[in-house]
Amino acid sequence: MLLHPERRAVARVLDRYRAWERLVLDHPANTTVRRRFEATAYTLCVLMAQRTSREAAHAAEHYLGVSLRRRRAIGMAPASATHSPATAPRPPASSALTHASSRRGSSPTLSWCRTVSAV
C-alpha cells in the first residue's frame, strides 16, 4: 500500500519552500536564511520522496494539480495554502545577518536531499 501525504501539508510546505527560495535569492550570503531554506527543502523532499528539492517541488506541484504560484497569480489560492503573518518566513534582523554570515557549516540532512538552487 502506498501512502500519500496530506494535500494541505504539501501545499503548506511547498508555499514555505517558495518563500524561503525567494529570500535566499534576495540574501545569498545569509547562512541563517540558507539553512532555513535547506530545512524546508529537506522536508519537501521527504514528503514527496524525491532526492532533490527541484524534483520535490515539481512533484508537489504535480501532486496538487495546479501550481500554487499560478493559482495565486489569478487570485484563486485557497486560504489554507497561504501563510498567516505569524507563520510566514521573514528575513532575520540586521544583527542576525552579521552574526549568521560569520558562521560556517552545512546541514548534514542535505546528504540525502540535495538543494538545487539558482544561487
N, C-alpha and C positions, 0 to 999 in steps of 0.2 A: 504494500500500500504506500503510495506517495503522498507525503504531507505537503500542503501549500501554506505559505504564510498568510496571515490575515491581510486583506487588501488595505484596510486603514493603516495598519502598521507599515506596510510597504510604501504607501503614499506619504506618510509622515517622515520616514527615513529618507526617501528619495527627495522630498522637499528640503530637508535639512542638508542633505548632500549637496544639492544645487546651491543653497545659500552659502555654505562653507566654501564651495568651489569658487563662487564669486569673490568671497573675502580673501581667499588665497591669491587670486589673480590681482586683487587690489593691494594686498600686503604680502608680497612674495618672500620677504626676508623675516617675517614674523613667525617664529617657531611655534608659538602658542596656537596661532590660527592654523598653521600647518598640521600640528598634532591633533587638533580637534577635527579638522577635515579628514585626516587619516583614520581616526577612530570611527567617524561616521561612515567613511568608505568601507572600513572593515565590517561594520555592522550590516551595511548593504550587501557586501559580498557574502556574508554568512546567510542572510535572509534569502538571497537569490541563488545560492550555491554556485557562485561564479568565482574565478580566480583573479580577475582584475576589476577595478572599480568601474571602468568604462563598460565592460561586459555586464556587470551587475546593474548599472544604471540603465543600459539598453534593455536588459531582461526585465527590470522593474517597469519600465515604460510599456514594454510589450505586454507584461502581465496585467497592468492596469488598463490596457486597451488603447488609451489615448494619452499622449504626453501631457503631463500637468502644465508644462510651460505653454503649450498650445491652448489648453483649456483656460489658463489664466489670461492669455493674450486676448481671448474673446469674451472674458468675464464669466466663464462657466465653471470655475473651480469650486468644488463643494466646500462647505465651511469646515468639515472635518479634516481637509487636506491642507488647510492654511495654518500658520502659526499665530498664536496669540502673542501679544507683545512680550509677555513674560517668558515664553519658550523660544522665541526667535533668536538665532545666533547673532551675537553682537561682537564687533571688534573689541579687543581689550583696551583698557585705558592706556593713555600715552606712557605712564610709568611702567606698565606691564610690557609695552612694546620694547622699551630699552632693556629691561631685565630679561625678558624672554629671548631677545635676539643675542644675548651673550651666552646662552646655554647651548650646548651641543648634544646630539644624541638622536637616535631614531627609535621608532616604535618597534618592538620585537614582533608585534602582531602582523606586521606587513610582510613577514617572510612567507606567509600563506596567501595573502591577498595583496597584490601589488597595486599601488595607487598610480594611475596613469593620468597625468595632467599636462596641460599645455604650458606650464610654468617653466 
